[in-house]
Amino acid sequence: MRSTELVIHSVLAVAIVLTFYPFIFMVITSLKSNDQFSHHFWSVALPAHWENYGKAWGGISMYIVNSVKVSVISVAGVLLVSCMSAYAFARHRFPGDNLLFYSIISLMMVPGVLTLISSFMWMKEFPFVGGNNWVGEGGSGFLNSHVALIFPYIAGGQVFAILILRSFIGGLPEDIFEAARLDGANEMTILMRVVVPLSKPILSAIAVMNLLSVWNDYVWPLIIISDDAKRTLPIGLAFFQGVHGTTYGPLMAGYTLASLPLLTLFFFAMRPFVSGLTSGAIKV
Amino acid sequence: MAESGVNLIKLLVVGLVITVTVPLAAAELIFHLKSEKVQYIYRVLFIIPMIVPGVVTLLIWGFIYDYNSGLLNQILRLLGLERAPQAWLGDPRFALYSLMFVGFPWVGGFALLIYTAGLQGISTDVLDSCKLDGATGLRRIWSVDIPLVMAQIKLMIVLGVIGGIQGFQTQLLLTDGGPGYSTMAPGLVLYRNSMLYDRMGYACAIGVVLFIIILFVTYINMRYLRSSTEFETK
């Protein structure tokens, strides 16, 4: 019995070393000058060149700020929209409620590749914005703005969020709602004081799920954003790589810096991350 | 376009084989450890690579394959194989296989989480009766664990197909479909025709075809693959 445990531990240890080695190599290389990189490829080289991080920060801080802005607003938007509509769908009857709910849920069947071009045209030909007239001609609409990232992220993220929130809120006992109404709470108070506190674990999982997908999205910002100053982290990093191609120290320092925000968050909130990742995977 | 379809099928098949073997094996190994605390530590360790932004991981793999100073070629030189180093992503003979190899050893990720959740869902009654019947080790894995996580395996296959059909981010960052068309994918053809060549109609047609394929896969999944676990546990 003990020997099987030992075998398992060694197999897993090998897998972990192989998985992490590229990242460890990244961190080690991030402290090297180009000279150290070519002469001490495998080993840690001294003195450590911390100024690589300064250079990298100068190159990518703007992208990190943009990404933080876009993801925070998008995640907040998803939570706000999905809370309100999930509560309405779960706890209220109104004309056409089922039809509306199923038309929202049916969006889950639409893959991103189908809507890529139409969403792009929609952003480009949005009426009355960016020099467009009322049929959306003449200007560039929302292109090259963070609005064109945030709105579609909210629109896309809310679908799955509404689905799981509605079933959760629907499962809450009716007594709490009755008690709240007897105490004179209006719908907004019920939502903020009863529904939101009770759904906290699910809300945090939804937040993580959306945060990860927005933070990591590459293709959509690539086609929307053209100004360097507006780039989000993934496309900014690819650009940064093009600029620093062979100065590996600052390049790897940039990669390391880009990984830090989410890793820090992960260590502070492990539980919502794990549940957010798991339920995010089930989303089709 | 035809070439991209063939590439897609190759990438899908290899990707699926990897998804149903390596993470499942890892989940089994972790599940067989006695201490729950140790299990938890291993799981967290395998989750961490998922938290690193996908673009960083891909760019690092781009560096690993670099001809002059990439990790892979340096390892080969270290082993004294002076003629082995290749331009892994720049050579049409290797580019597609290099893309398949990205993410080695493929342990972490969603799949591990999903399989672990499946294994933890197996009731202790079943595991206890296994012990009584003397079904341990490989025997138990083969005739109890795998049938009971079949639902998760199928889920991963369906998700893998749906994601794989649409995916082209790896190519976009590492090879741009090249050299030649050796790593071209349908999604990338769509992207290039719409965004670079302004052929919106053609690109939309590709999108619709991909959508129909995905819809078909989803339909098969709902019609035939769901709720097959109850049957298999009997």
Interface residues (C-beta under 8 A of the other chain):
Chain A: T4 E5 I8 H9 V11 L12 A15 I16 L18 T19 F20 P22 F23 F25 M26 F37 S38 F41 W42 M109 V110 P111 G112 V113 L114 L116 I117 S118 F120 M121 W215 N216 Y218 V219 L222 I223 L233 P234 L237 A238 Q241 T246 Y248 Y255 A258 S259 L262 L263 F266 M270 F273 V274 L277 T278 G280 A281 I282 V284
Chain B: A26 L29 I30 H32 L33 K34 Y42 R43 V44 L45 F46 I47 I48 P49 M50 I51 V52 P53 G54 V55 V56 T57 L59 I60 W61 G62 F63 I64 S69 L71 Q74 L78 F104 P105 V107 G108 F110 L113 I114 A117 G137 L155 V158 L159 I162 I165 Q166 F168 Q169 L172 L173 G187 L190 Y191 S194 M195 M200 A203 C204 G207 V208 L210 F211 I214 L215 T218
